[in-house]
């Protein structure tokens, strides 16, 4: 995993079609777009808010914990035809079974929603990172607009 690029959520901003997720490593920022409900779910965790009822990602995170499992990390592994592909790595260990590591195919948005709930790192494969445009200036332009966008923000 040492060659993977570790990223953190830098911003979640509403768009006309959903939510823009900006991930960065301190030198470069990338963006991908997700459903607004998942954006709100991620933002709620990052803001420290607790919804009155568990959201789907909360339910899944609680189910993992109930079975002695945790999210180890999420990795964006591929970018093809403007679609991102990711893998979620889970470790399970309980009184019924020995330690087991499971890697699941998942949408990056779901991976991020679960990673923030488990305080797990998020990575990008180096070949994916290298092919993506740095969106730092676009993010700064959005942040410097006269009227900040309503909704999410990290």
C-alpha positions as CSV (number, residue, x, y, z in Angstrom):
1,X,0.0,0.0,0.0
2,X,3.0,2.3,0.2
3,X,2.7,3.3,-3.4
4,X,-1.0,4.3,-3.0
5,X,-1.8,8.0,-2.7
6,X,-3.6,8.7,0.6
7,X,-6.3,11.3,0.2
8,X,-8.7,13.2,2.5
9,X,-12.1,14.8,1.7
10,X,-11.3,18.5,1.0
11,X,-14.8,19.7,0.1
12,X,-18.3,18.4,-0.7
13,X,-20.1,21.0,-2.8
14,X,-23.7,20.8,-4.2
15,X,-24.0,20.8,-8.0
16,X,-27.2,21.0,-10.2
17,X,-26.9,17.2,-10.7
18,X,-25.7,16.1,-7.3
19,X,-22.6,16.6,-5.2
20,X,-19.0,17.2,-6.1
21,X,-16.5,15.4,-3.9
22,X,-13.0,16.9,-3.8
23,X,-10.3,14.6,-2.5
24,X,-6.7,15.8,-2.0
25,X,-3.3,14.8,-0.8
26,X,-2.1,18.3,0.2
27,X,-0.5,18.8,-3.3
28,X,-3.3,17.9,-5.7
29,X,-7.1,17.8,-5.6
30,X,-9.3,15.5,-7.7
31,X,-13.1,15.6,-8.1
32,X,-15.9,13.1,-8.7
33,X,-19.6,13.5,-8.6
34,X,-22.1,11.6,-6.4
35,X,-25.7,11.4,-5.5
36,X,-26.7,14.3,-3.2
37,X,-28.1,12.0,-0.5
38,X,-24.8,10.2,-0.2
39,X,-23.0,13.6,-0.1
40,X,-25.3,14.6,2.7
41,X,-24.5,11.4,4.5
42,X,-20.8,11.9,4.2
43,X,-21.0,15.5,5.2
44,X,-23.1,14.7,8.3
45,X,-20.4,12.4,9.6
46,X,-17.6,14.9,8.8
47,X,-19.6,17.7,10.6
48,X,-20.1,15.4,13.6
49,X,-23.9,15.4,13.2
50,X,-26.0,12.4,14.2
51,X,-29.2,11.9,12.2
52,X,-32.3,11.2,14.2
53,X,-32.6,7.8,12.5
54,X,-29.7,5.7,11.0
55,X,-29.1,6.3,7.4
56,X,-28.3,3.3,5.1
57,X,-24.5,3.8,5.6
58,X,-25.0,4.0,9.3
59,X,-26.9,0.8,9.3
60,X,-24.2,-1.0,7.3
61,X,-21.5,0.4,9.5
62,X,-23.4,-0.8,12.6
63,X,-23.9,-4.2,11.0
64,X,-20.2,-4.6,10.4
65,X,-19.4,-3.6,14.0
66,X,-22.1,-6.1,15.3
67,X,-20.3,-8.9,13.5
68,X,-16.8,-7.9,14.7
69,X,-15.9,-6.3,11.4
70,X,-14.3,-2.9,10.5
71,X,-13.4,-1.0,7.4
72,X,-9.6,-1.0,7.0
73,X,-9.5,1.2,4.0
74,X,-11.0,2.2,0.7
75,X,-9.1,2.6,-2.6
76,X,-10.1,4.1,-5.9
77,X,-8.6,1.6,-8.2
78,X,-9.7,2.6,-11.7
79,X,-11.0,5.4,-13.8
80,X,-12.5,4.5,-17.1
81,X,-15.0,6.3,-19.4
82,X,-15.5,9.0,-16.7
83,X,-16.5,6.4,-14.1
84,X,-14.5,5.7,-10.9
85,X,-14.2,2.2,-9.5
86,X,-13.3,1.4,-5.9
87,X,-12.6,-1.4,-3.5
88,X,-13.6,-1.5,0.2
89,X,-11.3,-3.6,2.4
90,X,-13.0,-5.0,5.5
91,X,-11.4,-7.0,8.4
92,X,-13.7,-9.4,10.3
93,X,-12.8,-11.2,13.5
94,X,-15.1,-12.5,16.1
95,X,-15.7,-15.5,18.4
96,X,-17.1,-17.6,15.5
97,X,-14.4,-17.2,13.0
98,X,-10.7,-16.3,12.8
99,X,-9.5,-13.1,11.3
100,X,-10.7,-12.6,7.7
101,X,-9.8,-9.8,5.2
102,X,-12.4,-9.2,2.5
103,X,-12.1,-6.9,-0.4
104,X,-15.4,-5.8,-2.1
105,X,-16.1,-4.0,-5.3
106,X,-18.0,-0.8,-4.4
107,X,-18.8,2.7,-5.6
108,X,-16.3,5.3,-4.4
109,X,-19.2,7.3,-2.8
110,X,-20.2,4.3,-0.7
111,X,-16.6,3.6,0.1
112,X,-16.1,7.1,1.3
113,X,-19.3,7.1,3.3
114,X,-18.2,4.0,5.2
115,X,-14.5,5.0,5.5
116,X,-15.5,8.3,7.3
117,X,-17.7,6.3,9.7
118,X,-14.9,4.0,10.6
119,X,-12.1,6.6,10.5
120,X,-10.5,4.5,7.8
121,X,-8.0,5.9,5.3
122,X,-8.9,6.5,1.6
123,X,-6.4,5.9,-1.1
124,X,-6.1,6.3,-4.9
125,X,-4.1,3.9,-7.1
126,X,-1.0,5.8,-8.4
127,X,-1.9,5.1,-12.0
128,X,-5.3,6.6,-11.5
129,X,-3.9,9.6,-9.5
130,X,-1.5,10.4,-12.3
131,X,-4.1,10.5,-15.1
132,X,-6.5,12.8,-13.2
133,X,-6.3,16.6,-13.6
134,X,-5.5,18.7,-10.6
135,X,-8.7,20.6,-9.6
136,X,-7.1,22.8,-6.9
137,X,-7.7,26.0,-8.8
138,X,-11.3,25.1,-9.7
139,X,-12.0,24.4,-6.1
140,X,-10.5,27.7,-5.1
141,X,-12.5,29.5,-7.7
142,X,-15.7,27.9,-6.3
143,X,-14.7,28.9,-2.7
144,X,-13.9,32.5,-3.8
145,X,-17.3,33.2,-5.5
146,X,-19.3,36.1,-4.0
147,X,-22.0,33.8,-2.8
148,X,-20.8,30.5,-1.3
149,X,-22.8,27.5,-2.4
150,X,-25.4,26.4,0.1
151,X,-25.3,22.9,1.4
152,X,-22.3,20.9,2.1
153,X,-18.8,21.9,3.0
154,X,-15.8,20.3,4.7
